[in-house]
């Protein structure tokens, strides 16, 4: 199979992708939009079931994607340049998987051709999260979770 016949995520490196292709890699799981806590004793990152106030928990998409970096102080713009230093991305994340030389999973919308498979396969946060705005900062640790697929 030639590079012309391969899908872009197999034919190009992450750095070679256009902005549009880069954005298409996002599977819409919204795990990166969860509040994360770092254990000060060992540096381990723990995910919580709390999501950013801008996340639409039903669609698993940001309500203000274009302005998110200005509106949410710790929101990260993931790029090919900073990807290697972002060690908390879930094992299912397409960016992480491609960086590690792994294929996209069968439920990924680019593979399945269906944007809902990330949800129906249980790989999104849909139905399992609550907004951080409803939780007191002192009780964040009570919301630590472990994803089964991780």
Secondary structure, DSSP 8 states (H G I E B T S, - for coil): --TTTS-HHHHS-GGGS-HHHHHHH--S--GGGEEEEE-TTT--EEEEEEE-TTEETTTTEETTGGGHHHHSTT-----TTTGGG-TTS-TT-HHHHHHTT----TTSHHHHS-TTHHHHTT-S-TTS-EEGGGS-GGGGGGGB---TT-
